[in-house]
Amino acid sequence: MNRPHVDVGLRTSVVVAFAVGALVLSTALALGTYFSARHYLVEQRERTALRQAYTDAALVRDNLLTSGAQVSEVLGAIAQPVGTTLVVERGGRRYSSSLDPEGEDAIGPFREAVLDGSVVVGWSDATTPHSVVVGVPLAEADASYYEVAVAGELDATLTTLQVALAICAALTTIGGALLGRAASRRVLAPLDQVTTVAVRVSAGDLDARLPPTSDPDLAALVGAFNHMVEALRERIEHDARFAADVSHELRTPVTTLTTSLSLLQSSQGLPPASREAVDLMAAELDRFTRALRDLLLLGRLDAAVADSDPVTIEIGDAVTQALRACGKEPGLLVAGEASRTPVRVVRPTLVGALANLIANADMHGGGLTGVRVVGRGRFVDVLVEDQGPGVAEADRERVFERFARAGGRKPGSGSGLGLSIVERGIRNQGGSVWCMSGRDVGACFVVRLPVAQEVVA
């Protein structure tokens, strides 16, 4: 079974990279420091034990050479350090200054070397903690002398050093992560600016530009981005001029054709077949006129060319105006306090979009049942409900495509651009529109708009 792939953001990657780098570096330094300190401390402990053992071995040897001296009395006469066991082996017998057998067990691995006449310094794990063992041959006294010193202080020192280095490594890792976070903010700040300006451009603010920068690594990006936005603005203005020119060039012949067909329709001398042909031409010309009007309007919306400047209005006023434009009673609006929610929009565009949805409910949805306004905190929703067959779930996104018609729509009754005009017009206002099932029957088209910023603040 394949594991799900988790995408990690660039900021997170930078922070993790800094943290891992700090962890690796601090771990390497901690290990180097620990083993260097451990080697030095162990070496010093061995030298101290060896000097002490030589001194004590000389006393033991001198006392054993005294006539009638007992080994136990000799050991008792030596002031042994705390945690140190003195052992003398003579004549096949072993004498210890302690009743604890661990000290005698510790000398086992070193006996043969000492009996061969060598001075031995080593470590034994027969005690807890480990102990340093020093063995000195006493040839004159026919004996072997051992000192077993438990390295309790050394063990505690190394343990404290381990904890301190581990804490330092952890703090260094946390510091690396914080440094990575700060570095990621600094590095990604230009991308945040690009994102902000790109959002403004996509919302229709073609005057948005990236500020100039003195950073030579970013100057090329800033210049290319601003050049792209300028080229986009010129292209949109060109398209808007083209749409205006097309509108002007087509409006005159269409008006002439409409006037001519009206005259023919009012003529009394036409035979029935000719009148039927004239009526068919008039219907198709009317359909062509509406499609042309919708195409030109959609072109202006695509070019973000507004007929007027944005204003702050109450959402209820826009809904009421749309109802009246469609010949509906304002009583169909159900809003309450939400109707007074202010939105900043281009009034003709919003009213036209709402009127389009209301007309769509009458023409294709079995009749409008009501318009509701619901507050959503930073947003406000306008719900246009009908009592028709509804829109199949598979068609709820496709109905907003150009020239798309859902199954329930009457063929030939529109240009297929109405909902596209609604979607584009609402999106130009910073909002969104979608379709869902009605509360009981039919379809419900939802227009969501942001509340005016001065109110949100």
MILO-979768 format. One record per residue (C-alpha): residue number from 1; residue in three letters; x, y, z. Coordinates in steps of 0.1 Angstrom, whole numbers, plus 5000, padded with zeros to 4 digits. Layout:
N
+-----+------+------+------+------+
| pos | code |    X |    Y |    Z |
+-----+------+------+------+------+
| NUM |  ALA |    X |    Y |    Z |
...
+-----+------+------+------+------+
This chain:
457
+-----+------+------+------+------+
| pos | code |    X |    Y |    Z |
+-----+------+------+------+------+
|   1 |  MET | 5000 | 5000 | 5000 |
|   2 |  ASN | 5014 | 5034 | 4990 |
|   3 |  ARG | 5019 | 5059 | 5018 |
|   4 |  PRO | 5001 | 5092 | 5013 |
|   5 |  HIS | 5025 | 5119 | 5000 |
|   6 |  VAL | 5027 | 5149 | 5023 |
|   7 |  ASP | 5038 | 5182 | 5007 |
|   8 |  VAL | 5061 | 5203 | 5029 |
|   9 |  GLY | 5061 | 5240 | 5023 |
|  10 |  LEU | 5092 | 5260 | 5015 |
|  11 |  ARG | 5092 | 5278 | 5048 |
|  12 |  THR | 5089 | 5245 | 5067 |
|  13 |  SER | 5117 | 5230 | 5046 |
|  14 |  VAL | 5140 | 5259 | 5054 |
|  15 |  VAL | 5133 | 5257 | 5092 |
|  16 |  VAL | 5138 | 5219 | 5092 |
|  17 |  ALA | 5171 | 5223 | 5072 |
|  18 |  PHE | 5184 | 5248 | 5097 |
|  19 |  ALA | 5173 | 5227 | 5127 |
|  20 |  VAL | 5188 | 5195 | 5113 |
|  21 |  GLY | 5220 | 5214 | 5104 |
|  22 |  ALA | 5222 | 5228 | 5140 |
|  23 |  LEU | 5215 | 5193 | 5154 |
|  24 |  VAL | 5242 | 5176 | 5134 |
|  25 |  LEU | 5268 | 5204 | 5142 |
|  26 |  SER | 5259 | 5205 | 5179 |
|  27 |  THR | 5259 | 5167 | 5181 |
|  28 |  ALA | 5294 | 5165 | 5165 |
|  29 |  LEU | 5307 | 5192 | 5188 |
|  30 |  ALA | 5292 | 5176 | 5218 |
|  31 |  LEU | 5306 | 5142 | 5210 |
|  32 |  GLY | 5340 | 5157 | 5203 |
|  33 |  THR | 5340 | 5176 | 5236 |
|  34 |  TYR | 5327 | 5147 | 5256 |
|  35 |  PHE | 5353 | 5122 | 5243 |
|  36 |  SER | 5382 | 5147 | 5246 |
|  37 |  ALA | 5372 | 5156 | 5282 |
|  38 |  ARG | 5366 | 5119 | 5290 |
|  39 |  HIS | 5401 | 5110 | 5278 |
|  40 |  TYR | 5417 | 5138 | 5297 |
|  41 |  LEU | 5398 | 5130 | 5330 |
|  42 |  VAL | 5405 | 5093 | 5327 |
|  43 |  GLU | 5442 | 5099 | 5321 |
|  44 |  GLN | 5444 | 5123 | 5351 |
|  45 |  ARG | 5426 | 5098 | 5373 |
|  46 |  GLU | 5451 | 5071 | 5363 |
|  47 |  ARG | 5481 | 5093 | 5370 |
|  48 |  THR | 5467 | 5102 | 5404 |
|  49 |  ALA | 5460 | 5066 | 5413 |
|  50 |  LEU | 5494 | 5055 | 5401 |
|  51 |  ARG | 5512 | 5081 | 5423 |
|  52 |  GLN | 5491 | 5072 | 5453 |
|  53 |  ALA | 5498 | 5035 | 5448 |
|  54 |  TYR | 5535 | 5040 | 5445 |
|  55 |  THR | 5535 | 5059 | 5478 |
|  56 |  ASP | 5514 | 5033 | 5496 |
|  57 |  ALA | 5533 | 5004 | 5481 |
|  58 |  ALA | 5566 | 5018 | 5494 |
|  59 |  LEU | 5551 | 5020 | 5529 |
|  60 |  VAL | 5537 | 4985 | 5527 |
|  61 |  ARG | 5571 | 4971 | 5514 |
|  62 |  ASP | 5590 | 4988 | 5542 |
|  63 |  ASN | 5566 | 4976 | 5569 |
|  64 |  LEU | 5566 | 4940 | 5555 |
|  65 |  LEU | 5604 | 4940 | 5557 |
|  66 |  THR | 5602 | 4947 | 5594 |
|  67 |  SER | 5607 | 4916 | 5614 |
|  68 |  GLY | 5575 | 4901 | 5628 |
|  69 |  ALA | 5551 | 4925 | 5609 |
|  70 |  GLN | 5517 | 4912 | 5601 |
|  71 |  VAL | 5501 | 4920 | 5567 |
|  72 |  SER | 5467 | 4930 | 5582 |
|  73 |  GLU | 5484 | 4953 | 5606 |
|  74 |  VAL | 5504 | 4969 | 5578 |
|  75 |  LEU | 5473 | 4975 | 5558 |
|  76 |  GLY | 5455 | 4990 | 5588 |
|  77 |  ALA | 5484 | 5014 | 5593 |
|  78 |  ILE | 5478 | 5030 | 5559 |
|  79 |  ALA | 5453 | 5059 | 5556 |
|  80 |  GLN | 5434 | 5048 | 5526 |
|  81 |  PRO | 5412 | 5073 | 5506 |
|  82 |  VAL | 5374 | 5069 | 5507 |
|  83 |  GLY | 5363 | 5043 | 5481 |
|  84 |  THR | 5397 | 5027 | 5478 |
|  85 |  THR | 5405 | 4991 | 5487 |
|  86 |  LEU | 5440 | 4979 | 5494 |
|  87 |  VAL | 5449 | 4943 | 5486 |
|  88 |  VAL | 5482 | 4925 | 5494 |
|  89 |  GLU | 5489 | 4890 | 5480 |
|  90 |  ARG | 5517 | 4871 | 5498 |
|  91 |  GLY | 5526 | 4835 | 5502 |
|  92 |  GLY | 5495 | 4824 | 5483 |
|  93 |  ARG | 5472 | 4843 | 5506 |
|  94 |  ARG | 5453 | 4875 | 5499 |
|  95 |  TYR | 5447 | 4903 | 5524 |
|  96 |  SER | 5422 | 4931 | 5519 |
|  97 |  SER | 5415 | 4963 | 5538 |
|  98 |  SER | 5378 | 4959 | 5530 |
|  99 |  LEU | 5352 | 4932 | 5537 |
| 100 |  ASP | 5336 | 4939 | 5503 |
| 101 |  PRO | 5347 | 4911 | 5478 |
| 102 |  GLU | 5343 | 4935 | 5448 |
| 103 |  GLY | 5377 | 4950 | 5455 |
| 104 |  GLU | 5394 | 4916 | 5454 |
| 105 |  ASP | 5375 | 4905 | 5423 |
| 106 |  ALA | 5387 | 4936 | 5405 |
| 107 |  ILE | 5423 | 4926 | 5406 |
| 108 |  GLY | 5418 | 4892 | 5389 |
| 109 |  PRO | 5426 | 4903 | 5353 |
| 110 |  PHE | 5458 | 4920 | 5364 |
| 111 |  ARG | 5474 | 4894 | 5388 |
| 112 |  GLU | 5495 | 4875 | 5362 |
| 113 |  ALA | 5511 | 4907 | 5349 |
| 114 |  VAL | 5520 | 4919 | 5384 |
| 115 |  LEU | 5533 | 4884 | 5393 |
| 116 |  ASP | 5556 | 4887 | 5363 |
| 117 |  GLY | 5571 | 4919 | 5377 |
| 118 |  SER | 5552 | 4945 | 5358 |
| 119 |  VAL | 5534 | 4976 | 5372 |
| 120 |  VAL | 5499 | 4976 | 5359 |
| 121 |  VAL | 5473 | 5003 | 5356 |
| 122 |  GLY | 5438 | 4994 | 5343 |
| 123 |  TRP | 5401 | 4997 | 5347 |
| 124 |  SER | 5377 | 4971 | 5361 |
| 125 |  ASP | 5339 | 4968 | 5358 |
| 126 |  ALA | 5337 | 4945 | 5389 |
| 127 |  THR | 5327 | 4975 | 5410 |
| 128 |  THR | 5299 | 5000 | 5406 |
| 129 |  PRO | 5309 | 5025 | 5393 |
| 130 |  HIS | 5340 | 5013 | 5375 |
| 131 |  SER | 5373 | 5014 | 5394 |
| 132 |  VAL | 5409 | 5021 | 5384 |
| 133 |  VAL | 5432 | 4992 | 5395 |
| 134 |  VAL | 5470 | 4997 | 5401 |
| 135 |  GLY | 5492 | 4967 | 5407 |
| 136 |  VAL | 5528 | 4970 | 5420 |
| 137 |  PRO | 5551 | 4940 | 5425 |
| 138 |  LEU | 5570 | 4940 | 5458 |
| 139 |  ALA | 5599 | 4917 | 5450 |
| 140 |  GLU | 5619 | 4925 | 5482 |
| 141 |  ALA | 5589 | 4915 | 5504 |
| 142 |  ASP | 5579 | 4886 | 5481 |
| 143 |  ALA | 5544 | 4901 | 5477 |
| 144 |  SER | 5521 | 4920 | 5453 |
| 145 |  TYR | 5503 | 4952 | 5462 |
| 146 |  TYR | 5471 | 4964 | 5446 |
| 147 |  GLU | 5449 | 4995 | 5450 |
| 148 |  VAL | 5414 | 4994 | 5437 |
| 149 |  ALA | 5399 | 5030 | 5436 |
| 150 |  VAL | 5363 | 5034 | 5427 |
| 151 |  ALA | 5359 | 5063 | 5403 |
| 152 |  GLY | 5327 | 5077 | 5417 |
| 153 |  GLU | 5336 | 5113 | 5413 |
| 154 |  LEU | 5348 | 5107 | 5377 |
| 155 |  ASP | 5316 | 5089 | 5369 |
| 156 |  ALA | 5295 | 5117 | 5383 |
| 157 |  THR | 5316 | 5143 | 5364 |
| 158 |  LEU | 5311 | 5125 | 5331 |
| 159 |  THR | 5274 | 5121 | 5337 |
| 160 |  THR | 5270 | 5158 | 5344 |
| 161 |  LEU | 5290 | 5166 | 5313 |
| 162 |  GLN | 5268 | 5143 | 5292 |
| 163 |  VAL | 5236 | 5161 | 5305 |
| 164 |  ALA | 5251 | 5195 | 5300 |
| 165 |  LEU | 5262 | 5187 | 5264 |
| 166 |  ALA | 5228 | 5172 | 5256 |
| 167 |  ILE | 5211 | 5203 | 5268 |
| 168 |  CYS | 5234 | 5225 | 5248 |
| 169 |  ALA | 5228 | 5204 | 5217 |
| 170 |  ALA | 5190 | 5207 | 5222 |
| 171 |  LEU | 5192 | 5245 | 5228 |
| 172 |  THR | 5214 | 5248 | 5197 |
| 173 |  THR | 5189 | 5228 | 5176 |
| 174 |  ILE | 5161 | 5251 | 5189 |
| 175 |  GLY | 5182 | 5281 | 5181 |
| 176 |  GLY | 5189 | 5268 | 5146 |
| 177 |  ALA | 5152 | 5263 | 5140 |
| 178 |  LEU | 5144 | 5299 | 5152 |
| 179 |  LEU | 5172 | 5312 | 5130 |
| 180 |  GLY | 5158 | 5292 | 5101 |
| 181 |  ARG | 5124 | 5306 | 5107 |
| 182 |  ALA | 5138 | 5342 | 5107 |
| 183 |  ALA | 5158 | 5334 | 5076 |
| 184 |  SER | 5128 | 5319 | 5058 |
| 185 |  ARG | 5108 | 5350 | 5066 |
| 186 |  ARG | 5135 | 5372 | 5052 |
| 187 |  VAL | 5140 | 5350 | 5021 |
| 188 |  LEU | 5103 | 5345 | 5014 |
| 189 |  ALA | 5092 | 5381 | 5021 |
| 190 |  PRO | 5096 | 5390 | 4983 |
| 191 |  LEU | 5074 | 5360 | 4975 |
| 192 |  ASP | 5048 | 5373 | 4999 |
| 193 |  GLN | 5049 | 5407 | 4981 |
| 194 |  VAL | 5045 | 5390 | 4948 |
| 195 |  THR | 5016 | 5369 | 4961 |
| 196 |  THR | 4999 | 5400 | 4974 |
| 197 |  VAL | 5003 | 5420 | 4942 |
| 198 |  ALA | 4992 | 5390 | 4921 |
| 199 |  VAL | 4960 | 5387 | 4941 |
| 200 |  ARG | 4953 | 5424 | 4936 |
| 201 |  VAL | 4959 | 5420 | 4899 |
| 202 |  SER | 4937 | 5390 | 4896 |
| 203 |  ALA | 4910 | 5410 | 4915 |
| 204 |  GLY | 4912 | 5436 | 4888 |
| 205 |  ASP | 4936 | 5461 | 4902 |
| 206 |  LEU | 4958 | 5466 | 4872 |
| 207 |  ASP | 4976 | 5495 | 4888 |
| 208 |  ALA | 4992 | 5472 | 4914 |
| 209 |  ARG | 5030 | 5469 | 4911 |
| 210 |  LEU | 5059 | 5455 | 4930 |
| 211 |  PRO | 5080 | 5483 | 4947 |
| 212 |  PRO | 5115 | 5489 | 4934 |
| 213 |  THR | 5143 | 5470 | 4951 |
| 214 |  SER | 5180 | 5476 | 4955 |
| 215 |  ASP | 5186 | 5439 | 4958 |
| 216 |  PRO | 5204 | 5428 | 4926 |
| 217 |  ASP | 5191 | 5392 | 4930 |
| 218 |  LEU | 5155 | 5404 | 4931 |
| 219 |  ALA | 5157 | 5433 | 4907 |
| 220 |  ALA | 5152 | 5410 | 4877 |
| 221 |  LEU | 5122 | 5393 | 4892 |
| 222 |  VAL | 5106 | 5427 | 4902 |
| 223 |  GLY | 5112 | 5441 | 4867 |
| 224 |  ALA | 5099 | 5410 | 4849 |
| 225 |  PHE | 5067 | 5409 | 4871 |
| 226 |  ASN | 5059 | 5446 | 4867 |
| 227 |  HIS | 5065 | 5443 | 4829 |
| 228 |  MET | 5042 | 5413 | 4828 |
| 229 |  VAL | 5014 | 5432 | 4846 |
| 230 |  GLU | 5019 | 5462 | 4823 |
| 231 |  ALA | 5017 | 5440 | 4793 |
| 232 |  LEU | 4985 | 5424 | 4807 |
| 233 |  ARG | 4970 | 5458 | 4813 |
| 234 |  GLU | 4978 | 5468 | 4777 |
| 235 |  ARG | 4962 | 5436 | 4764 |
| 236 |  ILE | 4931 | 5440 | 4785 |
| 237 |  GLU | 4927 | 5477 | 4774 |
| 238 |  HIS | 4932 | 5465 | 4738 |
| 239 |  ASP | 4905 | 5439 | 4742 |
| 240 |  ALA | 4882 | 5464 | 4758 |
| 241 |  ARG | 4887 | 5488 | 4729 |
| 242 |  PHE | 4881 | 5460 | 4705 |
| 243 |  ALA | 4849 | 5451 | 4723 |
| 244 |  ALA | 4838 | 5487 | 4722 |
| 245 |  ASP | 4846 | 5489 | 4684 |
| 246 |  VAL | 4828 | 5457 | 4677 |
| 247 |  SER | 4798 | 5469 | 4697 |
| 248 |  HIS | 4797 | 5502 | 4678 |
| 249 |  GLU | 4801 | 5485 | 4644 |
| 250 |  LEU | 4775 | 5459 | 4650 |
| 251 |  ARG | 4749 | 5480 | 4668 |
| 252 |  THR | 4741 | 5501 | 4638 |
| 253 |  PRO | 4734 | 5473 | 4613 |
| 254 |  VAL | 4715 | 5453 | 4639 |
| 255 |  THR | 4694 | 5484 | 4647 |
| 256 |  THR | 4687 | 5489 | 4610 |
| 257 |  LEU | 4677 | 5452 | 4606 |
| 258 |  THR | 4655 | 5454 | 4636 |
| 259 |  THR | 4638 | 5486 | 4623 |
| 260 |  SER | 4633 | 5471 | 4588 |
| 261 |  LEU | 4618 | 5439 | 4602 |
| 262 |  SER | 4595 | 5459 | 4624 |
| 263 |  LEU | 4582 | 5478 | 4593 |
| 264 |  LEU | 4578 | 5445 | 4575 |
| 265 |  GLN | 4559 | 5430 | 4604 |
| 266 |  SER | 4535 | 5461 | 4605 |
| 267 |  SER | 4529 | 5458 | 4567 |
| 268 |  GLN | 4494 | 5446 | 4559 |
| 269 |  GLY | 4500 | 5434 | 4524 |
| 270 |  LEU | 4523 | 5404 | 4531 |
| 271 |  PRO | 4511 | 5370 | 4522 |
| 272 |  PRO | 4510 | 5345 | 4551 |
| 273 |  ALA | 4541 | 5326 | 4540 |
| 274 |  SER | 4562 | 5358 | 4538 |
| 275 |  ARG | 4548 | 5370 | 4572 |
| 276 |  GLU | 4558 | 5337 | 4588 |
| 277 |  ALA | 4593 | 5341 | 4574 |
| 278 |  VAL | 4595 | 5377 | 4586 |
| 279 |  ASP | 4583 | 5366 | 4621 |
| 280 |  LEU | 4610 | 5339 | 4622 |
| 281 |  MET | 4636 | 5363 | 4611 |
| 282 |  ALA | 4625 | 5388 | 4638 |
| 283 |  ALA | 4627 | 5361 | 4665 |
| 284 |  GLU | 4662 | 5350 | 4654 |
| 285 |  LEU | 4674 | 5386 | 4651 |
| 286 |  ASP | 4661 | 5392 | 4687 |
| 287 |  ARG | 4680 | 5361 | 4698 |
| 288 |  PHE | 4711 | 5373 | 4680 |
| 289 |  THR | 4708 | 5408 | 4695 |
| 290 |  ARG | 4706 | 5393 | 4730 |
| 291 |  ALA | 4735 | 5370 | 4724 |
| 292 |  LEU | 4756 | 5399 | 4710 |
| 293 |  ARG | 4747 | 5420 | 4740 |
| 294 |  ASP | 4757 | 5392 | 4764 |
| 295 |  LEU | 4789 | 5386 | 4746 |
| 296 |  LEU | 4799 | 5423 | 4747 |
| 297 |  LEU | 4790 | 5425 | 4784 |
| 298 |  LEU | 4810 | 5393 | 4791 |
| 299 |  GLY | 4839 | 5408 | 4772 |
| 300 |  ARG | 4838 | 5439 | 4793 |
| 301 |  LEU | 4836 | 5418 | 4825 |
| 302 |  ASP | 4866 | 5397 | 4814 |
| 303 |  ALA | 4885 | 5429 | 4808 |
| 304 |  ALA | 4874 | 5442 | 4842 |
| 305 |  VAL | 4860 | 5473 | 4826 |
| 306 |  ALA | 4833 | 5487 | 4849 |
| 307 |  ASP | 4806 | 5512 | 4839 |
| 308 |  SER | 4810 | 5530 | 4872 |
| 309 |  ASP | 4832 | 5531 | 4903 |
| 310 |  PRO | 4826 | 5508 | 4933 |
| 311 |  VAL | 4803 | 5522 | 4960 |
| 312 |  THR | 4793 | 5510 | 4995 |
| 313 |  ILE | 4756 | 5500 | 4995 |
| 314 |  GLU | 4733 | 5479 | 5017 |
| 315 |  ILE | 4729 | 5444 | 5002 |
| 316 |  GLY | 4691 | 5446 | 5007 |
| 317 |  ASP | 4689 | 5477 | 4985 |
| 318 |  ALA | 4706 | 5459 | 4956 |
| 319 |  VAL | 4683 | 5429 | 4960 |
| 320 |  THR | 4652 | 5451 | 4960 |
| 321 |  GLN | 4664 | 5469 | 4929 |
| 322 |  ALA | 4670 | 5436 | 4911 |
| 323 |  LEU | 4635 | 5424 | 4921 |
| 324 |  ARG | 4619 | 5455 | 4907 |
| 325 |  ALA | 4639 | 5453 | 4875 |
| 326 |  CYS | 4624 | 5419 | 4870 |
| 327 |  GLY | 4589 | 5430 | 4878 |
| 328 |  LYS | 4588 | 5412 | 4912 |
| 329 |  GLU | 4575 | 5424 | 4945 |
| 330 |  PRO | 4601 | 5435 | 4971 |
| 331 |  GLY | 4582 | 5413 | 4996 |
| 332 |  LEU | 4600 | 5383 | 4981 |
| 333 |  LEU | 4631 | 5394 | 5000 |
| 334 |  VAL | 4636 | 5377 | 5034 |
| 335 |  ALA | 4665 | 5393 | 5052 |
| 336 |  GLY | 4659 | 5410 | 5085 |
| 337 |  GLU | 4689 | 5427 | 5099 |
| 338 |  ALA | 4712 | 5411 | 5073 |
| 339 |  SER | 4696 | 5433 | 5046 |
| 340 |  ARG | 4715 | 5462 | 5061 |
| 341 |  THR | 4749 | 5446 | 5057 |
| 342 |  PRO | 4771 | 5470 | 5036 |
| 343 |  VAL | 4791 | 5457 | 5007 |
| 344 |  ARG | 4814 | 5476 | 4984 |
| 345 |  VAL | 4805 | 5468 | 4948 |
| 346 |  VAL | 4799 | 5482 | 4913 |
| 347 |  ARG | 4761 | 5487 | 4917 |
| 348 |  PRO | 4750 | 5481 | 4881 |
| 349 |  THR | 4771 | 5449 | 4879 |
| 350 |  LEU | 4757 | 5435 | 4912 |
| 351 |  VAL | 4721 | 5444 | 4904 |
| 352 |  GLY | 4725 | 5430 | 4869 |
| 353 |  ALA | 4738 | 5397 | 4882 |
| 354 |  LEU | 4710 | 5393 | 4908 |
| 355 |  ALA | 4684 | 5402 | 4882 |
| 356 |  ASN | 4699 | 5376 | 4859 |
| 357 |  LEU | 4695 | 5349 | 4886 |
| 358 |  ILE | 4659 | 5360 | 4893 |
| 359 |  ALA | 4650 | 5359 | 4856 |
| 360 |  ASN | 4667 | 5325 | 4854 |
| 361 |  ALA | 4646 | 5312 | 4882 |
| 362 |  ASP | 4614 | 5324 | 4864 |
| 363 |  MET | 4624 | 5311 | 4830 |
| 364 |  HIS | 4641 | 5278 | 4839 |
| 365 |  GLY | 4633 | 5271 | 4875 |
| 366 |  GLY | 4596 | 5270 | 4876 |
| 367 |  GLY | 4593 | 5304 | 4892 |
| 368 |  LEU | 4610 | 5324 | 4919 |
| 369 |  THR | 4600 | 5314 | 4955 |
| 370 |  GLY | 4621 | 5339 | 4974 |
| 371 |  VAL | 4654 | 5357 | 4979 |
| 372 |  ARG | 4671 | 5353 | 5013 |
| 373 |  VAL | 4700 | 5373 | 5027 |
| 374 |  VAL | 4721 | 5356 | 5054 |
| 375 |  GLY | 4750 | 5372 | 5073 |
| 376 |  ARG | 4782 | 5350 | 5075 |
| 377 |  GLY | 4805 | 5372 | 5096 |
| 378 |  ARG | 4830 | 5387 | 5072 |
| 379 |  PHE | 4807 | 5377 | 5043 |
| 380 |  VAL | 4771 | 5380 | 5034 |
| 381 |  ASP | 4751 | 5355 | 5012 |
| 382 |  VAL | 4722 | 5361 | 4989 |
| 383 |  LEU | 4702 | 5330 | 4981 |
| 384 |  VAL | 4679 | 5329 | 4951 |
| 385 |  GLU | 4655 | 5300 | 4953 |
| 386 |  ASP | 4631 | 5285 | 4928 |
| 387 |  GLN | 4606 | 5257 | 4926 |
| 388 |  GLY | 4618 | 5239 | 4895 |
| 389 |  PRO | 4633 | 5205 | 4889 |
| 390 |  GLY | 4666 | 5217 | 4903 |
| 391 |  VAL | 4701 | 5212 | 4888 |
| 392 |  ALA | 4718 | 5178 | 4888 |
| 393 |  GLU | 4748 | 5177 | 4911 |
| 394 |  ALA | 4770 | 5168 | 4881 |
| 395 |  ASP | 4759 | 5200 | 4863 |
| 396 |  ARG | 4762 | 5225 | 4892 |
| 397 |  GLU | 4796 | 5237 | 4881 |
| 398 |  ARG | 4791 | 5233 | 4844 |
| 399 |  VAL | 4761 | 5256 | 4843 |
| 400 |  PHE | 4785 | 5286 | 4849 |
| 401 |  GLU | 4805 | 5277 | 4818 |
| 402 |  ARG | 4798 | 5297 | 4786 |
| 403 |  PHE | 4771 | 5284 | 4763 |
| 404 |  ALA | 4764 | 5256 | 4788 |
| 405 |  ARG | 4728 | 5246 | 4795 |
| 406 |  ALA | 4716 | 5222 | 4822 |
| 407 |  GLY | 4691 | 5195 | 4813 |
| 408 |  GLY | 4661 | 5214 | 4826 |
| 409 |  ARG | 4667 | 5245 | 4806 |
| 410 |  LYS | 4644 | 5254 | 4777 |
| 411 |  PRO | 4663 | 5250 | 4744 |
| 412 |  GLY | 4667 | 5282 | 4724 |
| 413 |  SER | 4654 | 5304 | 4753 |
| 414 |  GLY | 4687 | 5321 | 4759 |
| 415 |  SER | 4722 | 5327 | 4748 |
| 416 |  GLY | 4738 | 5303 | 4773 |
| 417 |  LEU | 4758 | 5332 | 4787 |
| 418 |  GLY | 4736 | 5344 | 4815 |
| 419 |  LEU | 4752 | 5324 | 4844 |
| 420 |  SER | 4786 | 5330 | 4830 |
| 421 |  ILE | 4780 | 5367 | 4831 |
| 422 |  VAL | 4767 | 5363 | 4867 |
| 423 |  GLU | 4798 | 5343 | 4878 |
| 424 |  ARG | 4823 | 5367 | 4862 |
| 425 |  GLY | 4805 | 5398 | 4875 |
| 426 |  ILE | 4804 | 5385 | 4911 |
| 427 |  ARG | 4840 | 5374 | 4909 |
| 428 |  ASN | 4850 | 5409 | 4898 |
| 429 |  GLN | 4834 | 5421 | 4930 |
| 430 |  GLY | 4856 | 5398 | 4951 |
| 431 |  GLY | 4828 | 5373 | 4957 |
| 432 |  SER | 4817 | 5339 | 4945 |
| 433 |  VAL | 4786 | 5321 | 4933 |
| 434 |  TRP | 4775 | 5285 | 4933 |
| 435 |  CYS | 4745 | 5263 | 4929 |
| 436 |  MET | 4730 | 5238 | 4954 |
| 437 |  SER | 4697 | 5221 | 4962 |
| 438 |  GLY | 4668 | 5241 | 4975 |
| 439 |  ARG | 4655 | 5237 | 5010 |
| 440 |  ASP | 4625 | 5216 | 4998 |
| 441 |  VAL | 4625 | 5215 | 4960 |
| 442 |  GLY | 4642 | 5233 | 4932 |
| 443 |  ALA | 4676 | 5249 | 4930 |
| 444 |  CYS | 4692 | 5276 | 4951 |
| 445 |  PHE | 4719 | 5299 | 4936 |
| 446 |  VAL | 4741 | 5315 | 4963 |
| 447 |  VAL | 4760 | 5348 | 4958 |
| 448 |  ARG | 4786 | 5354 | 4985 |
| 449 |  LEU | 4801 | 5389 | 4989 |
| 450 |  PRO | 4827 | 5402 | 5014 |
| 451 |  VAL | 4814 | 5428 | 5039 |
| 452 |  ALA | 4827 | 5463 | 5034 |
| 453 |  GLN | 4862 | 5466 | 5049 |
| 454 |  GLU | 4854 | 5496 | 5070 |
| 455 |  VAL | 4827 | 5476 | 5088 |
| 456 |  VAL | 4849 | 5445 | 5092 |
| 457 |  ALA | 4877 | 5466 | 5108 |
+-----+------+------+------+------+
